[in-house]
Amino acid sequence: SLHPQQKASADEKKQNRESHSKIQIISTREIADPGLRHYLSTRQIPLPVANQFCDEVVFELYGKKHLAIGFKNEGGGYELRNEYFKGSSTPKQPRLIIQKPQKELAVFEGFFSFLSFQTMVQSRIKIPVELPELQAGYLVLNSLSFFDRNRERMEKYEAVHLFLDRDKAGITKTKQALQWSSRYRDHSKAYAGYKDLNECLVSTMKAQLQQQRRKGRHI
């Protein structure tokens, strides 16, 4: 959701779990819906980047069909996002993306942080964030609860680059990993002051657009 989320009560959390279990994936295709394309633009994710890793998903919830950006995990479940909905179909699992054998691994908490990283790297956007030049595989956790469970898999790599959220939970997990082994590298300080890499990207692009508009007025 693009709107601030209030702390959920126990009943709300139960309803949330039940609604997720009732999500049925109907179909998938390349992202084409204008509303979803607009949603990606608000998150500053170019369509070609999104189409590399995501699908347009039609899903059913409580007898009604909906459209969302879908990020498929290793178990066949989807993380689902649109302007008004944030949820997932079962099973909820991480996703490891290995395009060729690599010695390094980059780890992201959510898939929009991963898409933001790809956007910054592929588009060569001028941003005040120094990202490492990586030749790495990518692990998208889809939930911070999968972090500890994937320790053995992460430590098969010589270096593990962490891009976790800058909230209390993400910072705590990052500090924990740094104590585990020297192979872990914290890159979240590069976007300190923002909740995550996507918030940093959105803020940076808005600032650049405003600057361009001001220059246009003075021409």
For each residue, the residues with C-beta under 8 A, 3 or more apart:
1: 5 84 85 86
2: 42 83
3:
4:
5: 1 8
6:
7:
8: 5 12 13 16
9: 12 13
10: 13 14
11: 14 15
12: 8 9 15 16
13: 8 9 10 16 17
14: 10 11 17 18
15: 11 12 18 19
16: 8 12 13 19 20 87
17: 13 14 20 21
18: 14 15 21 22
19: 15 16 22 23 61 62 87
20: 16 17 23 87 88 89 90 92
21: 17 18 90
22: 18 19 61 62
23: 19 20 59 60 61 80 87 88 89 90
24: 59 60 61 89
25: 28 57 58 59 70 78 89
26: 58 59 60 65
27: 57 58
28: 25 55 56 57 58 70
29: 32 55 56
30: 51 55 56
31: 36 37 40 47 50 51 54 55 56 69
32: 29 36 37 56
33: 36 37 56 67
34: 37 38
35: 38 39 67 82 83
36: 31 32 33 39 40 56 67 68 69 82
37: 31 32 33 34 40 41 47
38: 34 35 41 42 83
39: 35 36 42 43 69 81 82 83
40: 31 36 37 43 45 46 47 50 69
41: 37 38 44 45
42: 2 38 39 83 202
43: 39 40 112 115 116 198 201 202
44: 41 116 119 198 201 202 205
45: 40 41 49 50 112 115 116 119
46: 40 49 50 119 122 123
47: 31 37 40 50 51
48: 51 52
49: 45 46 52 53 115 118 119 122 123
50: 31 40 45 46 47 53 54 69 115
51: 30 31 47 48 54
52: 48 49 118
53: 49 50 71 97 111 114 115 118
54: 31 50 51 69 70 71 111 115
55: 28 29 30 31 69 70 72 78
56: 28 29 30 31 32 33 36 67 68 69 70
57: 25 27 28 67 68 69 70 78 80
58: 25 26 27 28 65 66 67
59: 23 24 25 26 65 66 68 70 78 80 89
60: 23 24 26 63 64 65 66
61: 19 22 23 24 64 66 87
62: 19 22
63: 60
64: 60 61
65: 26 58 59 60
66: 58 59 60 61 82 85
67: 33 35 36 56 57 58 82
68: 36 56 57 59 78 80 81 82 85
69: 31 36 39 40 50 54 55 56 57 80 81 82
70: 25 28 54 55 56 57 59 78 79 80
71: 53 54 78 79 81 95 111 140 142
72: 55 76 77 78 95
73: 76 77 78 79 91 92 93 94 95 142
74: 93 94 95 96
75: 91 92 93
76: 72 73 91
77: 72 73 88 89 90 91 92 93
78: 25 55 57 59 68 70 71 72 73 88 89
79: 70 71 73 88 110 111 142
80: 23 57 59 68 69 70 85 86 87 88 89
81: 39 68 69 71 85 86 112
82: 35 36 39 66 67 68 69 85
83: 2 35 38 39 42
84: 1
85: 1 66 68 80 81 82
86: 1 80 81
87: 16 19 20 23 61 80
88: 20 23 77 78 79 80 92 142
89: 20 23 24 25 59 77 78 80
90: 20 21 23 77
91: 73 75 76 77
92: 20 73 75 77 88 142 143
93: 73 74 75 77 142 146
94: 73 74 139 140 141 142 143 146 150
95: 71 72 73 74 111 139 140 142
96: 74 137 138 139 153
97: 53 137 138 139 140
98: 101 102 137 138
99: 137
100:
101: 98
102: 98 105 135 136 137 157
103: 135 157 158 159
104: 134 135 136 137 157 158 159 160 161
105: 102 136 137 138 139 154 157 159 160 161
106: 117 134 136 137 138 139 160 161 163
107: 138 139 141 147 154 160 161 162 163 164
108: 111 113 114 117 138 139 140 141 163 164 197
109: 113 141 143 144 163 164 165 170 196
110: 79 113 114 140 141 142 165 196 198
111: 53 54 71 79 95 108 114 115 140 142
112: 43 45 81 115 116 196 198
113: 108 109 110 116 117 163 165 196 197 198
114: 53 108 110 111 117 118 138 140
115: 43 45 49 50 53 54 111 112 118 119 198
116: 43 44 45 112 113 119 120 196 197 198 200 201
117: 106 108 113 114 120 121 131 163 197
118: 49 52 53 114 115 121 122
119: 44 45 46 49 115 116 122 123 125 201
120: 116 117 123 125 127 129 131 197 201
121: 117 118 124 131
122: 46 49 118 119
123: 46 49 119 120
124: 121
125: 119 120 201 204 205
126: 208
127: 120 200 201 204
128: 204
129: 120 190 191 197 200 204
130: 190
131: 117 120 121 134 187 190
132: 161 185 187
133:
134: 104 106 131 161
135: 102 103 104
136: 102 104 105 106 157 159 161
137: 96 97 98 99 102 104 105 106 157
138: 96 97 98 105 106 107 108 114
139: 94 95 96 97 105 106 107 108 150 153 154
140: 71 94 95 97 108 110 111 114
141: 94 107 108 109 110 144 146 147 150
142: 71 73 79 88 92 93 94 95 110 111 146
143: 92 94 109 146
144: 109 141 147 164 165 169 170 173
145: 148 149
146: 93 94 141 142 143 149 150
147: 107 141 144 150 151 164 173 177
148: 145 151
149: 145 146
150: 94 139 141 146 147 153 154
151: 147 148 154 155 180
152: 155 156
153: 96 139 150 156
154: 105 107 139 150 151 157 160
155: 151 152 160 180 181 183
156: 152 153
157: 102 103 104 105 136 137 154 160 183
158: 103 104 183
159: 103 104 105 136 183 185
160: 104 105 106 107 154 155 157 177 183 184 185
161: 104 105 106 107 132 134 136 185 187
162: 107 174 177 184 185 186 187 188
163: 106 107 108 109 113 117 187 188 197
164: 107 108 109 144 147 170 171 173 174 188
165: 109 110 113 144 169 170 188 195 196
166: 170 171 188 191 192 193 194 195 196
167: 170 171 195
168: 171 172
169: 144 165 172 173
170: 109 144 164 165 166 167 173 174 188 196
171: 164 166 167 168 174 175 188
172: 168 169 175 176
173: 144 147 164 169 170 176 177
174: 162 164 170 171 177 178 184 186 188
175: 171 172 178 179
176: 172 173 179 180
177: 147 160 162 173 174 180 181 184 186
178: 174 175 184 186
179: 175 176
180: 151 155 176 177 184
181: 155 177 184
182:
183: 155 157 158 159 160
184: 160 162 174 177 178 180 181
185: 132 159 160 161 162
186: 162 174 177 178 189
187: 131 132 161 162 163 190
188: 162 163 164 165 166 170 171 174 191 192
189: 186 192
190: 129 130 131 187
191: 129 166 188 194 196 197 199 200
192: 166 188 189
193: 166 200
194: 166 191 197 199 200 203
195: 165 166 167 199
196: 109 110 112 113 116 165 166 170 191 199 200
197: 108 113 116 117 120 129 163 191 194 200 201
198: 43 44 110 112 113 115 116 201 202
199: 191 194 195 196 202 203
200: 116 127 129 191 193 194 196 197 203 204
201: 43 44 116 119 120 125 127 197 198 204 205
202: 42 43 44 198 199 205 206
203: 194 199 200 206 207
204: 125 127 128 129 200 201 207 208
205: 44 125 201 202 208 209
206: 202 203 209 210
207: 203 204 210 211
208: 126 204 205 211 212
209: 205 206 212 213
210: 206 207 213 214
211: 207 208 214 215
212: 208 209 215 216
213: 209 210 216 217
214: 210 211 217 218
215: 211 212 218 219
216: 212 213 219
217: 213 214
218: 214 215
219: 215 216
